[in-house]
Amino acid sequence: MFGFVVLAAALVAAGREAWRAPSFRGAALSLLLVLVTGTVFYRVHEHWSVLESLYFSVTTGLTIGYGDLAPTTTLSRVFTMIYAASAVSLFAMVGGLLARTGLAHRRSLRHRDPS
């Protein structure tokens, strides 16, 4: 549990630092827009609840794909192919920018503290 708290604190610190960069803000807001679009689409076309739609959007974007939910119509399947390509790319971009910022922040803290 302690490790999770430390990791969460580092993630929050990296997120605050990353938010200052326009490239991170743009990628994060684009990811949010893609998640909202996917959630609304699946809610309307698959008649899933908002939570199920968001869950499917996130698990698809993170390439987890548990298989408990799956698109049933041709339109939904085509949308999912296009959605997955953009969501996976944006999740990777946001994660990469966040990791780069977090590592840079840790390096700067080490250089300030001579111990």
HELIX and SHEET records of a PDB file:
HELIX    1   1 PHE A    2  TRP A   19  1                                  18    
HELIX    2   2 PRO A   22  HIS A   45  1                                  24    
HELIX    3   3 VAL A   50  GLY A   61  1                                  12    
HELIX    4   4 THR A   74  ARG A  112  1                                  39    
END                                                                             
